[in-house]
């Protein structure tokens, strides 16, 4: 073959190829649509009430915009987006489209819809045994209760009167027995939404979610239809939480942070969430919020052998050591003084920002009962006291909680009613006289009001002052010296 003929042959091949392409394009343009056909078209224009779609034929399609909004009332599409719709009716100028076959179609289309698995529109007319009665194009259909929703249907009456899209799962006896399902359509929609959501979400994102279920170990939160994450109980709050119900309820809307995503490609991805981490660590502001010496109210959140932990701010607790619980008595067990959940007054003794530890004191908040005791129990004061303990060298008598004085045995023997004091048992009360007070050393010397001395109690008091005898030891030693001289 000469080069000239070869060129002519190549040109002819190109012309035929172009002609075939043109015919193919013309065939697509002139293809006929019929009611019930599914069309995957491209949105070419979005109006106030209508959306126009390129159907791939000579006629553009139009669909009611309100039919395309999502569950939140939002319109989720834009120009050039692909969309799947069904042909409801046609004219020379346009094709009427819908998300499902509706009343605009014909009753005879129901069987075609069943065979092609085309969604149909139906209105729930009543709740009946086992399910719902639904009107579809004037025909009565039955939707089992398990097929009405992807969730468990607790209140069937909530669905009555609603219009939804359904798939026909059974068509028998020429339409006298029609069974439908809404669940299948919802499941398909949820799958598409889940796939789209999982392509955009990432660890570290902060999202809005709805609490769907509470368990002993945490709360499940729906992030988008078909996608749930779990907030472990330790991530619900910076405060100590015993039960999730203490801080959240079903249907609460929460801000959550995505901590970890496992198996993102699966139908059930495992997503770990946190509520507390959306608010930041409360220790970040501790330095400016509290300082040593502050008196605050806190909640006892935990007891230990060595003390009680008290929460003074959400997520911030400090330790009240057992030695800091009371001025007035020796505490052996924290539970004898406080219980979990109790509100107590505490004073901040120290804050260690590096180790995140706070030392607290309950006794400092209550005040030291020995402060001002010299003025309150001046020498010569007569009052009633309660015997706490008997020793060979004297009696320990309580004047008030936290204030105990010693009545030396030498003073008892100088009293006309000494036998009465020696016969006392712990818990018994008697009148006593304050003989000497040393506030700094926390010591009070007591005597009987009728104590026999080289003078009266006033002379005794003046002698003590002149000799600078200021302690219980000095009184005791003086009494022993007198005894040895006899």
C-alpha positions in Angstrom: 0.0 0.0 0.0 1.3 3.4 -1.0 1.7 6.2 1.6 -1.1 8.1 -0.1 -3.6 5.3 0.3 -2.3 4.6 3.8 -3.0 8.3 4.8 -6.5 8.1 3.2 -7.2 4.9 5.1 -6.1 6.4 8.5 -8.3 9.5 7.8 -11.3 7.2 7.1 -10.7 5.4 10.3 -10.6 8.6 12.2 -13.9 9.8 10.5 -15.6 6.6 11.4 -14.4 6.8 15.0 -15.8 10.3 15.3 -19.0 9.2 13.7 -19.4 6.4 16.2 -18.8 8.7 19.1 -21.4 11.2 17.8 -23.9 8.4 17.4 -23.2 7.2 20.8 -23.7 10.7 22.3 -26.8 11.2 20.2 -28.2 7.9 21.5 -27.7 9.0 25.1 -29.4 12.4 24.5 -32.3 10.8 22.8 -32.8 7.8 25.2 -36.2 7.7 26.7 -37.0 7.8 30.4 -40.0 6.3 31.9 -41.8 6.6 35.2 -39.9 4.7 38.0 -36.5 4.9 36.3 -33.6 5.9 38.6 -31.5 8.8 37.3 -28.0 9.6 38.6 -27.7 13.2 37.5 -25.6 16.3 38.2 -27.0 19.4 39.9 -26.9 22.3 37.5 -28.8 24.9 39.4 -30.3 25.5 42.8 -33.3 27.8 43.1 -35.3 29.0 46.1 -37.8 26.1 45.9 -36.5 23.8 43.1 -33.3 22.1 42.2 -32.5 21.4 38.5 -30.6 18.3 37.5 -28.9 17.2 34.2 -30.5 13.8 33.5 -28.2 13.0 30.6 -31.1 13.4 28.2 -32.5 16.2 26.2 -34.7 17.2 29.1 -33.4 18.5 32.4 -35.0 17.2 35.6 -36.4 19.2 38.5 -37.0 18.1 42.1 -38.6 20.0 45.0 -35.8 21.4 47.1 -37.6 20.7 50.4 -37.5 17.0 49.6 -33.7 17.0 49.7 -33.1 18.6 53.1 -31.6 16.4 55.8 -32.8 15.5 59.3 -31.5 18.8 60.6 -33.4 20.9 58.0 -30.1 21.6 56.1 -29.7 21.4 52.4 -26.5 19.3 52.0 -25.9 19.7 48.2 -24.1 22.1 45.9 -23.9 22.7 42.1 -22.1 19.8 40.3 -22.9 17.3 43.1 -24.1 13.9 41.9 -27.5 12.8 43.1 -29.7 9.7 42.6 -33.4 10.4 42.0 -36.5 8.6 40.5 -38.6 9.7 37.6 -42.1 10.6 38.8 -43.6 12.1 35.6 -42.4 13.7 32.3 -43.3 16.5 29.9 -41.8 17.7 26.7 -39.7 20.3 28.5 -38.8 18.7 31.9 -38.6 15.5 33.9 -40.2 15.6 37.4 -37.9 13.8 39.9 -38.2 12.6 43.4 -36.3 10.7 46.1 -39.0 8.1 45.9 -42.0 7.2 43.9 -44.9 9.2 45.5 -48.5 10.0 44.9 -47.5 11.7 41.7 -47.0 8.2 40.2 -49.5 5.5 39.4 -50.7 2.6 41.6 -49.5 0.2 38.9 -46.0 1.2 39.6 -46.0 -0.5 43.0 -45.1 -3.9 41.6 -42.4 -2.4 39.4 -41.0 -0.6 42.5 -41.0 -3.9 44.3 -39.1 -5.7 41.5 -36.6 -2.8 41.0 -36.3 -2.0 44.7 -37.3 1.5 44.1 -38.3 3.5 47.2 -41.9 4.5 47.5 -43.6 7.2 49.7 -46.1 6.2 52.3 -48.1 7.7 55.1 -48.4 5.8 58.5 -52.1 5.7 59.2 -52.2 3.6 62.4 -50.3 1.4 64.9 -51.5 -2.2 64.8 -50.4 -5.5 66.4 -46.8 -6.2 65.4 -46.3 -3.0 63.3 -48.0 -0.3 61.3 -50.6 0.2 58.6 -49.2 2.4 55.8 -50.9 4.0 52.9 -48.9 3.7 49.6 -50.5 5.2 46.5 -53.9 4.3 47.9 -52.9 0.7 48.8 -52.6 -0.6 52.3 -49.2 -1.9 53.2 -47.8 -3.5 56.4 -44.6 -2.3 58.0 -43.3 -4.6 60.9 -42.4 -2.7 64.0 -38.8 -3.9 63.7 -38.6 -2.4 60.2 -39.8 1.1 61.0 -36.5 2.4 62.4 -32.9 1.4 62.9 -33.5 2.0 66.7 -35.8 0.2 69.0 -39.3 1.6 68.7 -40.5 2.4 72.2 -43.5 4.6 71.4 -45.2 3.4 68.1 -47.7 6.2 68.3 -45.0 8.7 67.6 -44.8 7.4 64.0 -48.5 7.6 63.2 -49.3 10.4 60.8 -45.8 10.7 59.5 -44.8 10.4 55.8 -41.7 8.4 55.0 -39.9 6.5 52.2 -40.1 2.7 52.2 -38.8 -0.3 50.3 -41.3 -2.9 49.2 -40.0 -6.3 50.5 -43.1 -8.4 49.6 -45.7 -8.0 46.9 -48.3 -10.8 46.7 -51.8 -11.5 45.6 -51.8 -8.6 43.1 -51.1 -6.0 45.8 -53.4 -7.4 48.5 -50.4 -8.4 50.6 -47.7 -5.7 50.6 -44.9 -5.7 53.2 -42.5 -2.7 53.4 -39.4 -1.7 55.3 -38.1 1.7 56.2 -35.2 0.3 58.2 -33.3 -0.8 55.0 -33.4 2.7 53.5 -32.3 4.3 56.8 -29.5 1.7 57.1 -28.3 2.5 53.6 -28.4 6.3 54.3 -26.6 5.8 57.6 -23.9 3.8 55.9 -23.3 6.6 53.3 -23.2 9.2 56.1 -20.9 7.1 58.2 -18.4 6.6 55.3 -18.5 10.4 54.6 -18.0 11.2 58.3 -15.1 8.8 58.8 -13.2 10.4 55.9 -13.2 13.8 57.7 -12.9 13.0 61.4 -9.4 12.8 63.0 -8.0 12.2 66.4 -7.8 15.5 68.4 -11.0 16.9 66.8 -13.6 18.5 69.1 -17.2 17.6 68.0 -20.8 17.8 69.2 -22.5 14.6 70.1 -25.7 13.3 71.7 -25.7 10.9 74.7 -27.5 7.7 73.6 -26.8 5.3 76.5 -25.3 5.2 80.0 -23.4 2.2 81.3 -21.5 1.7 84.6 -18.2 2.2 82.9 -19.1 5.3 80.8 -21.4 7.0 78.3 -22.0 6.3 74.6 -22.3 9.4 72.4 -23.6 9.6 68.8 -21.4 11.8 66.6 -23.4 11.3 63.4 -26.1 8.8 62.5 -24.5 5.4 62.6 -21.3 6.5 64.4 -21.0 6.3 68.2 -18.1 6.8 70.5 -17.6 5.9 74.1 -16.6 8.3 76.9 -15.0 6.3 79.7 -16.1 7.3 83.2 -12.7 8.6 83.9 -13.0 11.0 80.9 -16.4 12.4 81.9 -15.1 15.0 84.4 -12.0 16.2 86.1 -13.8 15.5 89.3 -14.1 11.9 90.7 -17.2 10.3 89.2 -18.8 7.2 90.8 -21.6 6.8 88.2 -22.0 8.4 84.8 -25.6 9.5 85.7 -24.1 11.9 88.2 -22.8 14.2 85.4 -24.7 13.3 82.2 -28.1 12.1 81.0 -29.4 10.4 77.9 -30.1 13.0 75.1 -27.7 15.5 76.5 -25.7 17.4 73.8 -22.0 17.4 74.7 -18.7 18.7 73.4 -16.3 15.8 73.1 -12.7 15.4 72.0 -11.7 12.4 69.8 -8.9 10.6 71.7 -8.5 7.5 69.5 -10.0 5.9 66.4 -9.7 2.1 65.8 -10.8 0.3 62.7 -11.9 3.5 60.8 -12.8 1.4 57.7 -15.1 -1.0 59.4 -18.9 -0.7 59.8 -18.4 -0.3 63.6 -15.3 1.8 64.2 -14.2 2.0 67.9 -13.9 5.7 68.9 -12.7 6.8 72.3 -13.9 10.2 73.4 -13.3 12.7 76.3 -15.6 15.3 77.8 -13.2 16.7 80.4 -10.4 17.4 77.9 -12.5 19.9 76.1 -12.3 22.1 79.1 -8.6 21.9 79.8 -6.7 20.8 83.0 -8.0 22.7 86.1 -4.4 22.6 87.5 -3.4 25.1 84.8 -5.1 27.9 86.8 -4.4 26.7 90.3 -1.5 29.2 90.9 -3.8 32.2 90.3 -6.9 30.7 91.9 -5.6 29.5 95.3 -2.7 30.2 97.6 -1.5 28.9 101.0 -3.6 30.2 103.8 -6.9 30.3 101.9 -9.9 28.9 103.7 -12.2 27.0 101.4 -15.1 24.6 101.4 -14.5 21.2 99.8 -16.1 17.8 99.3 -14.6 14.6 100.8 -14.1 12.4 97.8 -12.0 9.5 99.2 -10.8 8.1 102.6 -7.4 6.5 103.2 -5.7 5.1 106.3 -3.6 8.2 106.6 -6.3 10.9 105.9 -9.0 12.2 103.6 -8.9 13.6 100.1 -11.0 16.7 99.8 -11.9 18.3 96.4 -11.7 22.1 96.5 -12.4 22.6 92.8 -13.6 20.4 90.0 -10.7 17.9 89.4 -8.5 19.4 92.1 -8.3 17.6 95.5 -5.9 17.8 98.4 -5.0 15.7 101.4 -6.1 16.3 104.9 -3.6 14.2 106.9 -5.0 12.4 109.9 -2.9 14.7 112.1 -4.6 17.8 110.6 -8.2 16.7 111.3 -8.7 17.9 114.9 -7.2 20.1 117.6 -9.4 18.7 120.3 -8.6 15.0 120.1 -6.3 12.4 118.6 -7.9 11.0 115.5 -7.1 7.3 114.8 -9.4 6.7 111.9 -10.4 9.3 109.3 -13.9 7.8 109.0 -14.5 8.7 112.7 -14.3 12.4 111.7 -15.6 12.6 108.1 -17.4 10.5 105.5 -17.3 10.5 101.7 -19.6 13.2 100.1 -19.4 15.4 103.3 -18.7 19.1 102.8 -16.0 20.4 105.1 -14.0 23.6 105.8 -10.3 23.4 105.1 -7.3 25.7 105.1 -4.7 25.3 102.3 -1.3 24.7 104.0 0.8 24.2 100.9 0.5 23.8 97.1 3.0 21.8 95.0 2.4 22.7 91.4 5.1 20.3 90.1 3.7 17.2 91.7 0.1 18.5 91.7 -0.3 18.0 95.4 -2.1 20.1 98.0 -1.9 19.9 101.8 -5.0 20.8 103.6 -6.0 21.2 107.3 -9.4 20.9 108.9 -8.2 21.8 112.4 -6.7 25.1 111.2 -10.1 25.9 109.6 -11.9 25.1 112.9 -9.4 27.3 114.9 -7.0 26.4 117.7 -9.0 26.1 121.0 -5.9 27.1 123.0 -5.8 30.5 121.3 -6.8 33.1 123.9 -7.1 30.5 126.7 -5.3 32.7 129.2 -8.0 35.3 129.0 -10.8 32.8 128.9 -9.5 30.8 131.9 -7.8 33.3 134.1 -6.3 32.0 137.4 -9.0 32.0 140.1 -11.8 31.0 137.7 -14.1 28.4 139.1 -16.0 26.2 136.6 -17.2 22.6 136.1 -14.9 20.1 134.4 -15.2 16.5 133.3 -12.7 13.8 134.3 -11.0 12.3 131.3 -8.3 10.1 132.9 -6.8 9.2 136.3 -3.1 8.9 136.8 -1.0 8.2 139.9 0.2 11.8 139.9 -3.2 13.5 139.3 -6.4 13.9 137.4 -6.8 15.1 133.8 -9.9 17.1 133.6 -11.5 18.5 130.4 -12.7 22.1 130.5 -14.0 22.0 126.9 -13.2 20.0 123.8 -9.5 20.3 123.2 -8.7 22.0 126.5 -7.6 19.7 129.4 -5.9 20.6 132.6 -4.1 18.6 135.3 -5.2 18.6 139.0 -2.0 17.3 140.7 -2.5 14.8 143.5 -0.8 17.2 145.9 -3.6 19.7 145.3 -6.2 17.1 145.8 -4.7 16.1 149.2 -4.8 19.8 150.3 -8.5 19.9 149.6 -11.2 19.3 152.2 -13.1 17.3 149.6 -10.1 15.5 148.3 -11.7 12.1 148.8 -14.5 13.1 146.5 -12.0 13.9 143.7 -10.1 10.7 144.3 -13.4 8.7 144.0 -14.2 10.2 140.6 -14.5 8.0 137.5 -13.9 9.1 133.9 -17.0 11.0 132.7 -17.8 12.4 136.2 -18.0 16.1 136.6 -17.0 18.4 139.4 -16.2 22.0 140.2 -12.5 22.9 139.8 -10.5 26.1 140.2 -8.0 27.3 137.6 -4.7 27.7 139.4 -2.3 28.5 136.6 -2.3 28.8 132.8 0.6 28.5 130.3 -0.9 29.1 126.8 2.4 28.7 125.0 3.0 25.3 126.4 -0.7 24.3 126.4 -0.8 23.6 130.1 -3.4 24.4 132.8 -3.0 23.5 136.5 -6.2 22.9 138.4 -7.1 22.7 142.1 -10.2 22.2 144.2 -12.1 25.4 145.1 -11.7 24.6 148.8 -8.0 23.7 148.6 -6.2 24.2 152.0 -3.0 26.1 151.5 -0.7 28.4 153.5 -3.3 31.0 152.6 -6.2 31.1 150.2 -6.1 30.5 146.4 -5.3 34.2 145.8 -2.2 34.0 148.0 -1.2 30.8 146.2 -1.6 32.5 142.8 0.5 35.5 144.0 3.2 33.1 145.3 3.3 31.4 141.9 3.8 34.6 140.1 6.6 35.8 142.5 8.4 32.4 142.1 7.7 32.3 138.3 6.3 28.8 138.6 4.5 28.4 135.3 4.2 24.8 134.5 2.4 21.7 135.7 5.9 20.1 136.3 6.8 22.9 138.7 3.6 22.4 140.6 4.2 18.7 140.8 7.8 19.1 141.8 6.9 21.6 144.6 4.3 19.2 145.9 6.8 16.4 146.0 9.3 18.6 147.8 6.8 19.4 150.5 5.9 15.7 150.9 9.6 14.8 151.3 10.0 17.4 154.1 7.3 15.8 156.2 
